[in-house]
Amino acid sequence: MTFPPELLQRLSIAQRVTVLTGAGVSAESGVPTFRDAQTGLWAKFKPEELATPTAFRREPRLVWEWYAWRRELVAKAKPNPAHIALVEWEKRVPAFTLITQNVDDLHRRAGSRNVIELHGNITRTKCFDENVVVKSWPETAEIPPRCPRCGGFLRPDVVWFGEAMPEEETSRAFAASAQCDVFLSIGTSAIVHPAASLPFHALEHGATVIEINPDPTPLTDEANYVLTGAAGVILPELVRALA
Ligand code: OAD
């Protein structure tokens, strides 16, 4: 694959690189995306029936079991060349920030260090009532299990529709988008805010914005460069070309 020489030039001198990833970077690890017509989770399940606090209050067992299925699927998945390429790139620049909307923990498992998890992490569990992470609880046949402190239901530590984003992570993500030389939006449909406004925030602050996606998104017409294709193919070649 060849890249525009001025893009390689720009990337090779970039000292501050900020990346936003979405479900597309885990697609090649076999983890379903959300909005892909055939394979997307939202093509098979209704988000409002599974990924909202109301849904959990109405059907705690169903929601817990759906996330248990996703947790198992993610545990079996492996980081793919896209995740690995981002680990490589992080080692080569002084300021590399990886903002992810993914809850699959694959960036951390791949070895990425400076990861901002905007939507939480499916491998972490928290108390629904106290909103604090719970690391262990007594073995029980009850589903969902209960918080050992308050007896309330446990839930996955992920952001549901209608819930606020984690404040600290969100402000760090906006700061990293405002202060970077280059911003890459990779494998995201760029429609869920506030994450989707990060690349525009970077553009407003003078960053060069690159999109990597097989399909067009609302960002495509505004990005400085659009690399059309799979992240697992493009990213390793891009990082190799920068070496
Ligand atoms: P989506 O499923 O909305 O979008 C996935 C994007 O990845 C699409 O634009 C695909 O074209 C692209 N894609 C598919 N395969 C790819 C590949 N191999 N390489 C690169 N790109 C590929 O997933 P997200 O944009 O991550 O929020 O969705 C954002 C948020 O909406 C999620 O974090 C989740 C969802 O509701 C919450 O759960 C709060």
Residues whose N, C-alpha, C, O or C-beta is under 5 A from the ligand:
A	BS01	OAD	G22 A23 G24 V25 A27 E28 T33 F34 R35 D36 Q101 N102 H119 V159 W160 G187 T188 S189 A190 V192 I212 N213 P214 D215 G229 A230 A231 G232
